[in-house]
């Protein structure tokens, strides 16, 4: 049977990392997992104002990129891109990225802890005020 209302369209398409998984297991003698990063991709078609995303399943090995970190590749260097995907004159190593992510984790955790601490202080103040009114 033929297609109904068929038309040709002009579009752009690309793969992108839809989400990133960082596996950072505690390295102990019985641990078999290695630190790794996995980029799970999706396929996007852009036509005018419309974006059509096709989520790519993790079971399809051709649609995600995974790299284990090891002493052998921590010094691997790669070119950095700007926010538009253009090459810059800067480079980074896998170790640099590992250090940046670890630093980002500490930074965000400290922000959370300050927020939680502030919430606790406010709660304790409210409880004190409520108790003094009884």
C-alpha positions as CSV (number, residue, x, y, z in Angstrom):
1,X,0.0,0.0,0.0
2,X,1.3,3.5,-0.8
3,X,1.9,6.2,1.8
4,X,-0.8,8.8,2.3
5,X,0.1,12.5,2.3
6,X,3.8,11.9,1.6
7,X,6.1,14.9,1.4
8,X,9.8,15.5,1.3
9,X,11.3,17.6,4.1
10,X,14.7,19.2,4.7
11,X,16.2,18.3,8.0
12,X,19.4,18.0,10.0
13,X,20.2,15.0,12.1
14,X,22.8,14.1,14.7
15,X,23.6,11.9,17.7
16,X,24.0,13.4,21.1
17,X,24.8,12.2,24.6
18,X,21.3,12.2,26.2
19,X,22.7,11.2,29.6
20,X,26.0,10.3,31.1
21,X,26.7,7.6,33.7
22,X,29.8,7.8,35.8
23,X,30.6,4.5,37.6
24,X,33.1,5.2,40.4
25,X,33.2,1.9,42.5
26,X,35.3,1.8,45.6
27,X,38.5,0.0,44.5
28,X,38.9,-2.9,46.9
29,X,40.5,-6.3,46.3
30,X,37.1,-8.0,45.7
31,X,35.8,-5.3,43.3
32,X,35.6,-6.4,39.7
33,X,34.1,-3.1,38.3
34,X,36.5,-0.4,37.1
35,X,35.8,3.3,37.1
36,X,34.2,4.2,33.8
37,X,32.1,6.8,32.0
38,X,29.3,5.9,29.6
39,X,27.6,8.3,27.2
40,X,24.2,7.1,26.2
41,X,23.2,8.5,22.9
42,X,20.0,9.6,21.2
43,X,19.4,10.3,17.6
44,X,17.8,13.7,16.8
45,X,16.1,15.0,13.6
46,X,15.5,18.7,13.4
47,X,13.0,20.1,10.9
48,X,12.2,23.8,11.3
49,X,10.8,24.1,14.8
50,X,10.4,20.4,15.4
51,X,12.8,18.1,17.1
52,X,12.2,14.4,16.8
53,X,14.2,12.3,19.3
54,X,14.8,8.6,19.1
55,X,16.0,7.3,22.4
56,X,18.6,4.7,21.7
57,X,18.5,1.7,24.0
58,X,21.5,0.7,26.1
59,X,21.2,-2.9,24.8
60,X,22.3,-1.7,21.4
61,X,26.1,-1.7,21.8
62,X,26.5,0.7,18.8
63,X,24.6,3.4,20.5
64,X,26.6,4.2,23.6
65,X,30.2,5.0,24.2
66,X,31.9,3.6,27.2
67,X,35.5,4.1,28.5
68,X,37.1,2.5,31.5
69,X,39.6,4.6,33.4
70,X,42.9,2.9,34.2
71,X,46.5,3.8,34.9
72,X,47.2,3.2,31.3
73,X,44.8,5.8,29.9
74,X,44.7,8.6,32.6
75,X,47.2,10.6,30.7
76,X,45.3,10.3,27.4
77,X,44.9,13.8,26.0
78,X,42.1,15.2,23.9
79,X,41.1,18.6,22.3
80,X,38.5,20.6,24.1
81,X,35.5,22.0,22.3
82,X,33.6,25.2,23.0
83,X,29.8,25.2,23.6
84,X,29.1,25.2,19.9
85,X,31.3,22.1,19.3
86,X,34.2,24.1,17.8
87,X,37.8,23.1,18.6
88,X,39.6,25.4,21.0
89,X,43.4,25.5,21.5
90,X,43.1,23.8,24.9
91,X,43.4,20.1,25.8
92,X,42.6,18.0,28.8
93,X,43.4,14.5,30.0
94,X,41.2,11.8,31.4
95,X,42.8,12.6,34.8
96,X,41.9,16.3,34.4
97,X,38.2,15.3,33.8
98,X,38.2,12.9,36.7
99,X,39.6,15.6,39.0
100,X,37.1,18.2,37.7
101,X,34.1,15.8,38.3
102,X,35.4,15.0,41.8
103,X,35.8,18.7,42.5
104,X,32.3,19.4,41.1
105,X,30.9,16.7,43.4
106,X,32.5,18.3,46.5
107,X,31.3,21.8,45.4
108,X,27.7,20.7,44.9
109,X,27.7,18.6,48.1
110,X,28.9,21.6,50.1
111,X,26.1,23.7,48.6
112,X,23.6,21.0,49.6
113,X,25.0,20.8,53.1
114,X,24.8,24.6,53.6
115,X,21.2,24.5,52.4
116,X,20.4,21.6,54.8
117,X,22.2,23.3,57.6
118,X,20.1,26.5,57.0
119,X,16.9,24.4,56.9
120,X,17.9,22.8,60.2
121,X,18.7,26.1,61.9
122,X,15.4,27.6,60.8
123,X,13.6,24.4,62.0
124,X,15.3,24.6,65.4
125,X,14.5,28.3,65.7
126,X,10.8,27.6,64.9
127,X,10.7,24.7,67.4
128,X,12.3,26.9,70.1
129,X,9.7,29.7,69.4
130,X,6.8,27.3,69.5
131,X,8.1,25.7,72.7
132,X,8.4,29.1,74.4
133,X,4.9,30.0,73.6
134,X,3.4,26.9,75.3
